[in-house]
Amino acid sequence: MAKLKLGPIVDEKPVKAAVELPASLHRDLTAYAEALARETGQPVTDPMKLIVPMLERFITSDRGFAKARRASR
């Protein structure tokens, strides 16, 4: 099986944000949650909890963003 980019989901104090997702993206999040649960052995009860770690992973792996952030400091 392929190694997923996300690991176990950390439960932190959230900041509220309302987001509308296309149905196809919600289906993909649900499928990812199922794959992650199989890989980690921890159930993901709410696929929406994947959004934050996915965004964090995306931002930390975006070299262009990191370069722009360093340049603005």
The 8 nearest C-alpha neighbors of each residue, nearest first, counted from 0:
[[1, 2, 38, 3, 34, 37, 35, 39],
 [2, 0, 3, 38, 4, 34, 35, 37],
 [1, 3, 0, 4, 38, 5, 35, 6],
 [2, 4, 5, 1, 35, 6, 38, 34],
 [3, 5, 2, 6, 56, 53, 35, 1],
 [6, 4, 3, 7, 52, 53, 35, 56],
 [5, 7, 8, 4, 39, 3, 35, 52],
 [6, 8, 9, 39, 5, 41, 35, 36],
 [7, 9, 6, 10, 52, 49, 48, 5],
 [10, 8, 11, 7, 52, 6, 48, 51],
 [9, 11, 8, 12, 13, 48, 7, 51],
 [12, 10, 13, 9, 8, 14, 51, 48],
 [11, 13, 14, 10, 15, 9, 51, 48],
 [14, 12, 11, 15, 10, 16, 51, 48],
 [13, 15, 16, 12, 11, 17, 51, 10],
 [16, 14, 13, 17, 12, 18, 51, 11],
 [17, 15, 18, 14, 13, 19, 51, 50],
 [16, 18, 15, 19, 20, 14, 47, 50],
 [19, 17, 20, 16, 15, 21, 47, 50],
 [20, 18, 21, 17, 22, 25, 24, 16],
 [21, 19, 22, 24, 18, 25, 23, 17],
 [20, 22, 24, 23, 25, 19, 26, 18],
 [21, 23, 25, 24, 26, 20, 27, 19],
 [22, 24, 26, 21, 25, 27, 20, 28],
 [25, 23, 27, 26, 21, 22, 28, 20],
 [24, 26, 28, 22, 27, 23, 29, 20],
 [25, 27, 29, 23, 24, 28, 30, 22],
 [26, 28, 24, 30, 25, 29, 31, 23],
 [29, 27, 31, 25, 30, 26, 46, 32],
 [28, 30, 32, 26, 46, 27, 31, 25],
 [29, 31, 27, 33, 32, 28, 26, 34],
 [32, 30, 28, 34, 33, 29, 35, 27],
 [33, 31, 35, 29, 30, 34, 46, 43],
 [32, 34, 36, 30, 31, 35, 29, 37],
 [35, 33, 31, 37, 36, 32, 38, 30],
 [36, 34, 38, 32, 37, 33, 39, 31],
 [35, 37, 42, 41, 33, 40, 39, 34],
 [36, 38, 34, 40, 35, 39, 33, 41],
 [39, 37, 35, 36, 40, 34, 3, 41],
 [40, 38, 41, 36, 37, 35, 7, 6],
 [39, 41, 36, 37, 38, 42, 35, 7],
 [42, 40, 36, 39, 43, 7, 37, 35],
 [41, 43, 36, 44, 40, 33, 37, 32],
 [44, 42, 45, 32, 36, 46, 41, 33],
 [43, 45, 42, 46, 32, 48, 47, 36],
 [44, 46, 47, 43, 48, 49, 32, 29],
 [47, 45, 29, 48, 28, 49, 32, 43],
 [46, 48, 49, 45, 50, 28, 25, 51],
 [49, 47, 46, 50, 45, 51, 8, 52],
 [50, 48, 47, 46, 51, 52, 53, 28],
 [49, 51, 53, 48, 47, 52, 54, 46],
 [50, 52, 54, 53, 49, 55, 48, 47],
 [53, 51, 55, 54, 49, 50, 56, 5],
 [54, 52, 56, 50, 51, 55, 49, 57],
 [53, 55, 57, 51, 56, 52, 58, 50],
 [56, 54, 52, 58, 53, 57, 51, 59],
 [55, 57, 53, 59, 54, 58, 52, 60],
 [56, 58, 54, 60, 55, 59, 53, 61],
 [59, 57, 55, 61, 60, 56, 54, 64],
 [60, 58, 56, 57, 61, 55, 65, 62],
 [59, 61, 57, 58, 62, 56, 65, 55],
 [62, 60, 58, 64, 63, 59, 57, 65],
 [63, 61, 65, 64, 60, 66, 59, 58],
 [62, 64, 66, 65, 61, 67, 68, 60],
 [63, 65, 67, 61, 62, 66, 68, 58],
 [66, 64, 62, 68, 63, 67, 69, 61],
 [65, 67, 63, 69, 64, 68, 62, 70],
 [68, 66, 70, 64, 69, 65, 63, 71],
 [67, 69, 65, 71, 66, 70, 64, 72],
 [70, 68, 66, 72, 67, 71, 65, 64],
 [69, 71, 67, 68, 72, 66, 65, 64],
 [72, 70, 68, 69, 67, 66, 65, 64],
 [71, 69, 70, 68, 67, 66, 65, 64]]
